[in-house]
Amino acid sequence: MSYLFGIILAEPLNAIKVGGVGLGFWFAQQGSIYTFLVLIFFYAKRMNALDIEFDVHED
């Protein structure tokens, strides 16, 4: 996220302002953190579904 949105797509994204700074700067600073959090929640939800499917879930 930081590389793609913060470096490669920085110019078009910096036209959009968030909190007084360009969106490209925001992605370079915070984008990877939020992406990582989304991946954690997705992983947890998917693993819970697999646990239920194979009947190894906790009650």
QUIQUI-V654063 format. One record per backbone hydrogen bond with DSSP energy under -0.5 kcal/mol. CO is the residue of the C=O (numbers start at 1). NH is the residue of the N-H. If there is no record, write none. Layout:
[[CO:NH] [CO:NH]]
//
This chain:
[[1:5] [1:6] [2:6] [3:7] [3:8] [4:9] [7:10] [9:13] [10:14] [12:15] [13:16] [13:23] [15:17] [16:23] [18:21] [21:18] [22:26] [23:27] [24:28] [25:29] [26:30] [26:31] [27:31] [27:32] [30:34] [31:35] [32:36] [33:37] [34:38] [35:39] [36:40] [37:41] [38:42] [39:43] [40:44] [41:45] [42:46] [43:47] [44:48] [45:49] [46:50] [47:51] [48:52] [49:53] [50:54] [51:56] [51:57] [52:55]]
//
